[in-house]
């Protein structure tokens, strides 16, 4: 059972962090648009979660969504939709935008 399903069953919001919802939405759109194969996605995520579990990672939201994001990044790279360098550069751009945005103001990415 996914963390979102567990949280909903417990009467909590489905996602503990906003980025959990965002990365889930990205995958859903990529699958709906035919950019990612749903069965391949499911197999890859399951394999990554099994690997992390075998290494002793706790069964937490953080473990699940770290695996989720890692699989997404790997599949985007393999499909040549966004390579590792692209992801790293964009992450750096967001970090810089966040650090240079005054408190209380929306973060805006330039370019």
C-alpha beads as a LAMMPS data file, in Angstrom:
LAMMPS data file: protein, C-alpha beads

111 atoms
110 bonds

1 atom types
1 bond types

-500.0 500.0 xlo xhi
-500.0 500.0 ylo yhi
-500.0 500.0 zlo zhi

Masses

1 110.0

Atoms # bond

1 1 1 0.000 0.000 0.000
2 1 1 1.334 3.430 -0.905
3 1 1 1.996 6.014 1.797
4 1 1 -0.820 8.161 0.380
5 1 1 -3.310 5.302 0.763
6 1 1 -2.100 4.607 4.313
7 1 1 -2.388 8.272 5.250
8 1 1 -5.904 8.558 3.792
9 1 1 -6.989 5.401 5.614
10 1 1 -5.744 6.983 8.857
11 1 1 -7.795 10.127 8.164
12 1 1 -4.744 12.220 7.262
13 1 1 -4.047 14.186 4.092
14 1 1 -2.852 11.893 1.302
15 1 1 0.547 13.557 1.008
16 1 1 2.842 14.569 3.860
17 1 1 4.768 17.043 1.686
18 1 1 3.715 19.141 -1.287
19 1 1 6.494 17.721 -3.439
20 1 1 5.108 14.199 -2.883
21 1 1 1.876 15.266 -4.591
22 1 1 3.755 17.094 -7.323
23 1 1 6.019 14.190 -8.274
24 1 1 3.019 11.854 -8.253
25 1 1 1.156 14.222 -10.585
26 1 1 4.142 14.423 -12.939
27 1 1 4.236 10.637 -13.259
28 1 1 0.470 10.450 -13.771
29 1 1 0.661 13.001 -16.601
30 1 1 3.631 11.257 -18.241
31 1 1 1.785 7.924 -18.137
32 1 1 -1.467 9.476 -19.418
33 1 1 0.435 11.134 -22.284
34 1 1 2.140 7.855 -23.201
35 1 1 5.599 9.165 -22.327
36 1 1 6.050 6.501 -19.621
37 1 1 4.655 2.975 -19.731
38 1 1 2.524 2.293 -16.641
39 1 1 3.618 -1.348 -16.325
40 1 1 7.293 -0.436 -16.729
41 1 1 6.892 2.346 -14.158
42 1 1 5.256 -0.015 -11.695
43 1 1 7.963 -2.665 -12.140
44 1 1 10.768 -0.125 -11.761
45 1 1 9.261 1.453 -8.649
46 1 1 8.581 -1.952 -7.092
47 1 1 12.147 -3.075 -7.768
48 1 1 13.562 0.121 -6.259
49 1 1 11.385 -0.189 -3.150
50 1 1 12.425 -3.846 -2.781
51 1 1 16.088 -2.846 -3.102
52 1 1 15.761 -0.152 -0.462
53 1 1 13.887 -2.502 1.864
54 1 1 16.587 -5.163 1.462
55 1 1 19.155 -2.516 2.425
56 1 1 17.201 -1.815 5.617
57 1 1 15.474 1.426 4.635
58 1 1 12.462 2.152 6.863
59 1 1 8.943 1.879 5.427
60 1 1 8.211 5.609 5.529
61 1 1 6.847 8.323 3.266
62 1 1 10.359 9.670 2.850
63 1 1 11.759 6.317 1.686
64 1 1 8.847 5.805 -0.709
65 1 1 9.020 9.224 -2.329
66 1 1 12.827 9.227 -2.512
67 1 1 12.506 5.957 -4.444
68 1 1 9.656 7.430 -6.513
69 1 1 11.742 10.469 -7.474
70 1 1 14.854 8.386 -8.146
71 1 1 12.972 6.061 -10.494
72 1 1 11.381 9.010 -12.290
73 1 1 14.758 10.696 -12.807
74 1 1 16.297 7.453 -14.076
75 1 1 13.420 6.767 -16.485
76 1 1 13.475 10.341 -17.812
77 1 1 17.209 10.001 -18.406
78 1 1 16.837 6.607 -20.111
79 1 1 14.055 7.971 -22.347
80 1 1 16.202 11.034 -23.089
81 1 1 13.442 13.342 -21.862
82 1 1 15.621 14.917 -19.159
83 1 1 19.179 13.852 -18.533
84 1 1 20.989 13.924 -15.236
85 1 1 22.713 17.179 -16.190
86 1 1 19.342 18.778 -17.011
87 1 1 17.895 17.733 -13.658
88 1 1 20.974 18.902 -11.756
89 1 1 20.981 22.273 -13.535
90 1 1 17.258 22.800 -12.906
91 1 1 17.659 21.838 -9.245
92 1 1 20.459 24.395 -8.935
93 1 1 18.299 27.054 -10.641
94 1 1 15.456 26.398 -8.191
95 1 1 17.796 26.477 -5.205
96 1 1 19.238 29.820 -6.308
97 1 1 15.751 31.238 -6.900
98 1 1 14.636 30.063 -3.462
99 1 1 17.673 31.535 -1.707
100 1 1 17.332 34.899 -3.458
101 1 1 13.578 35.282 -2.869
102 1 1 12.548 37.504 0.061
103 1 1 10.617 35.768 2.825
104 1 1 6.902 35.597 2.135
105 1 1 7.261 36.167 -1.592
106 1 1 6.557 33.520 -4.232
107 1 1 9.624 31.815 -5.636
108 1 1 9.997 32.551 -9.346
109 1 1 12.326 30.716 -11.665
110 1 1 13.898 32.962 -14.301
111 1 1 14.192 31.887 -17.898

Bonds

1 1 1 2
2 1 2 3
3 1 3 4
4 1 4 5
5 1 5 6
6 1 6 7
7 1 7 8
8 1 8 9
9 1 9 10
10 1 10 11
11 1 11 12
12 1 12 13
13 1 13 14
14 1 14 15
15 1 15 16
16 1 16 17
17 1 17 18
18 1 18 19
19 1 19 20
20 1 20 21
21 1 21 22
22 1 22 23
23 1 23 24
24 1 24 25
25 1 25 26
26 1 26 27
27 1 27 28
28 1 28 29
29 1 29 30
30 1 30 31
31 1 31 32
32 1 32 33
33 1 33 34
34 1 34 35
35 1 35 36
36 1 36 37
37 1 37 38
38 1 38 39
39 1 39 40
40 1 40 41
41 1 41 42
42 1 42 43
43 1 43 44
44 1 44 45
45 1 45 46
46 1 46 47
47 1 47 48
48 1 48 49
49 1 49 50
50 1 50 51
51 1 51 52
52 1 52 53
53 1 53 54
54 1 54 55
55 1 55 56
56 1 56 57
57 1 57 58
58 1 58 59
59 1 59 60
60 1 60 61
61 1 61 62
62 1 62 63
63 1 63 64
64 1 64 65
65 1 65 66
66 1 66 67
67 1 67 68
68 1 68 69
69 1 69 70
70 1 70 71
71 1 71 72
72 1 72 73
73 1 73 74
74 1 74 75
75 1 75 76
76 1 76 77
77 1 77 78
78 1 78 79
79 1 79 80
80 1 80 81
81 1 81 82
82 1 82 83
83 1 83 84
84 1 84 85
85 1 85 86
86 1 86 87
87 1 87 88
88 1 88 89
89 1 89 90
90 1 90 91
91 1 91 92
92 1 92 93
93 1 93 94
94 1 94 95
95 1 95 96
96 1 96 97
97 1 97 98
98 1 98 99
99 1 99 100
100 1 100 101
101 1 101 102
102 1 102 103
103 1 103 104
104 1 104 105
105 1 105 106
106 1 106 107
107 1 107 108
108 1 108 109
109 1 109 110
110 1 110 111
